[in-house]
Amino acid sequence: MAFPMNAKYVIVGAGIHGLSTAYHLALELKRKDEGDGSDILILDKTSIAAGASGIACGVVRNNYYQPAMRELMAHSVKVWESDPEAYSYHPVGYMQISPEVMRGDVATIAEQQKAIG
């Protein structure tokens, strides 16, 4: 593929943040009928997910103690479930084993997770 001579949108970084930015920009352009994302150029000094994004363990969990993280993960799961094949999303379950001292915290988190959906 030839390197483009110009681009309307340039995103530096092909890790999770750069690719997410490009993805959401393309969705917004399509929603506004202003393009299909083909005018977005993503640059990276090496390759896609070559840094920290590429060494993530791939575990999806939603038992974070911070409510904002639980809500973010719930939203993310909805995105992944919208097209599991495209996102290579294969949910297999998750079990948390905690010491007795954490029983109250874990129960609170479970209730908040139920409320999120």
N, C-alpha and C positions, 0 to 999 in steps of 0.2 A: 504494500500500500504506500502510495506517495504521501509525503508530508504536505499538508495543506499550506498554501501560501497566505491564507487569511482565514479568520474565523470571527463570527459575531460574539461568541462567548468562549472564554478561555478559563479553564479551571486547572490550577496547579496542584498536583497530588492525586494519585490513583489509589489511595487507601480508602478506608471506609467513609471518611468524611468527604473527600473529593468526589468519589463515585456517588455517594448519597446526594450531594449537592447537584451533580449532573443529572441524576435520575429525577429529582424533584423539580429541577429547572425544566427538564423536558416535559414532565407532566403538566407543569404550569403553562408552558408555551402551547402545548396541545389544547389545554382547557380554554385558553384565550384565543385559539385558532391563529396563533402567531408563529407556528412552526411545528416540527416533529422531533426536534432534538438533533437533527443532522448537522446543525450549525454550531454545535457544542464541541469544543476541542479540549481533551484532557491530556495534560502533560505530566510526566513523572520522570525523575532522574534515572530510574532503573526500569521497573515494570509494575504491573498491577499487583497490589497488596504485597509488595516486596519488603515492607517494613513491619511494624507492629500488627497491622491489620492481617497480615498473612500468617502470623504465628498464633492467632487466637485459637483456643482449643475447640471451638465450635459448640460448646455447651450452651443451651438456651434454658435459662431458669428465671423464675419470677419470685424468688423468695428473698428479695432484697429488703433491708430494714428501712430504707428511705422510700416513702410513698411515691415520690416523683419517679424513682427508678422502676417501681412496680408498674406504674401507669405507662411509662415509656416502653417497657417490655411487653405489656398487654397490647399496645398499639403495634409494636413490631411484629408480634405473632400474627395479628390480623393481616398485616401486609404479607408476611411469608405464606400464610394459609390461603391468601387470595390466588396464588399461583405456585403451589409447592414444587412443581417440576422445574419451573424457570429459576426458582431460588434454591433448588436442591435441598428443600426443607423436608426432613424425615423425622417427625416427632416420635419419640420412643418412650417418653415418660421421664420422670425425675423423682427421686426420693431423697428427702433430707432426714438424716439421723442426727439428733441433737441430744446433748446431756439434759438431765432433769432440770437443771438450773435455767434452761432456756424455754421451758414449757410455756410460760406466760407469753413471752415474746413471739414464739412460733404460733401460738393460738391466735394472737392478735393479727399477725401477718396473714394467717389463713382466712380470717374473717374479712380482712381488707381485700384480699385477692378475690374472694367470692363477690364482694361488692363491685369490684372492677369488671368482673366477668371472666 
